[in-house]
């Protein structure tokens, strides 16, 4: 089973001052070892934006992004991604920055990923075809995952 990794997990993996650092590091390491973790191009762009916004130099940010690219398979939007994105917008009052979460979800679902590990579960709770893995739950210890 492939598990999508939200940008906040990547950020907390790097942020040693975060109260979520240890859990994010242990969980992501376990998922990588089991070859279950996947990220998207969007995750890497969002991570770069978050790091540079917090003062991390561009060169260091580039090295972090490249390291994740070498460790975790990176998904691209599929032909179906925009159709799913627009379909999920229908009948919902999703707007602003939340549309990026919706597009991330559409990218994952259109690539066959049905589970997302995130610290912002509310951002993804009402998206069709995507289940949310909440911090503290240890899916990666389940046999076969």
Long-range contacts (C-beta under 8 A, 24 or more apart in sequence): 1-36, 1-114, 1-115, 1-144, 1-145, 2-36, 2-37, 2-38, 2-111, 2-112, 2-113, 2-115, 3-31, 3-36, 3-37, 3-38, 3-113, 3-115, 3-116, 3-117, 3-133, 3-139, 3-140, 3-145, 4-38, 4-39, 4-40, 4-104, 4-108, 4-113, 4-115, 4-116, 4-117, 4-130, 5-31, 5-37, 5-38, 5-39, 5-43, 5-72, 5-116, 5-117, 6-43, 6-104, 6-116, 6-117, 6-118, 6-119, 6-120, 6-124, 7-42, 7-43, 7-46, 7-47, 7-50, 7-104, 8-118, 8-119, 8-120, 9-117, 9-118, 9-119, 10-39, 10-43, 10-47, 10-68, 11-47, 11-50, 11-51, 12-119, 14-51, 14-64, 20-119, 20-135, 23-135, 23-136, 24-119, 24-135, 27-117, 27-135, 27-138, 27-140, 28-117, 30-140, 30-141, 31-117, 31-140, 32-71, 32-72, 34-140, 34-145, 36-140, 36-145, 37-72, 37-73, 38-72, 38-73, 38-74, 38-75, 38-108, 38-111, 38-113, 39-68, 39-72, 39-73, 39-74, 39-75, 40-74, 40-75, 40-76, 40-77, 40-104, 40-107, 40-108, 41-74, 41-75, 41-76, 41-77, 42-100, 42-103, 42-104, 42-107, 43-74, 43-104, 44-68, 44-69, 44-74, 46-100, 75-107, 75-108, 75-111, 75-113, 76-107, 77-106, 77-107, 77-110, 78-107, 78-110, 78-111, 79-110, 80-110, 81-106, 81-107, 81-110, 82-106, 84-109, 84-110, 84-129, 88-127, 88-128, 92-126, 98-123, 102-127, 105-129, 105-130, 115-139
